[in-house]
Amino acid sequence: MYQSFLLALNRVHPRTWDFVQLMRLEKPIGIYLLLWPTLWALWVASKGVPDFKWLLIFVLGTLFMRAAGCVINDYADRHFDGHVARTRARPLADGRVTPREALILFAVLVALSFVLVLFTNLTTILLSFGGLALAACYPFMKRYTYYPQVVLGAAFSWGMPMAFSAVTGELPPPEAWLLYIANLLWTVAYDTYYAMTDREDDLKIGVKSTAILFGEADRLIILTLQGLALLCLAMAGARFSLGIWFLLGLLGAAACFAWEFWSTRGREPQACFAAFLHNHWAGLAILLGIVVDYALR
């Protein structure tokens, strides 16, 4: 149904699909990976009963900012994507969208996100500028550091402290930052699988990533990062008095991580990409554990 809706939009104007692809709306995996952790934080901050207002703001904010992130990423990589097999057909790389159009769309999406933030409070508004800075600078990091995935993790996790501040009107408590650290570690892990897909092309064009930095230790380091993320989540769960259902959610995520480690033992690009996609099930398992844990109290 979702894909049919997007295709129907293309009938409105012949260039609609170009901008849908630029925002990656036809590939919702990024939305899931950004949304699940934001909802972890929102559920915990609301003690299991999030107000519909906060749900609407943070779901729409996730959609807008993920789209904005994709646009600015493709703008930054417009001279690189044409040299990578997986990305050479992107709208900016093949000329279907101009750089000026991309920047205008980025500005519109950021403006829409900021309008949503205005319905929260001053603390959350101030925090939002940090999130914007991280989202805007991430695409350029791969030129200067082997740790762009860490910047992505910081950006993808920024909705979590914002969720706490929106609900409470204050800066997040220390235990909330355990959730943030957990998600940052997890993001570095799954985005390294993603980077492993393009490692050979990235080496040729001089783009940096943790996949290149980790080398033959890549899968072991990914599994370690995932284990540390689960440890941080377990510690946060104890601080927030989450119980058995939350722990079962973590167990489900651990099973996902084990499957990913096993399935990528040959390091085939398609298997690494499938492992990246598979991570959204881990995030969903954790969210379901949190939701059920609160619901059955």
Secondary structure, 3 states (H helix, E strand, C coil): CHHHHHHHHHCCCCCHHHHHHHCCCCCCHHHHHHHHHHHHHHHHHCCCCCCHHHHHHHHHHHHHHHHHHHHHHHHHCCCCHHHCCCCCCCCCCCCCCCHHHHHHHHHHHHHHHHHHHCCCCHHHHHHHHHHHHHHHHHHHHCCCCCCHHHHHHHHHCCHHHHHHHHHHCCCCCHHHHHHHHHHHHHHHHHHHHHHHHCHHHHHHHCCCCHHHHHHHHHHHHHHHHHHHHHHHHHHHHHHCCCCHHHHHHHHHHHHHHHHHHHHCCCCCHHHHHHHHHHHHHHHHHHHHHHHHHHHCC
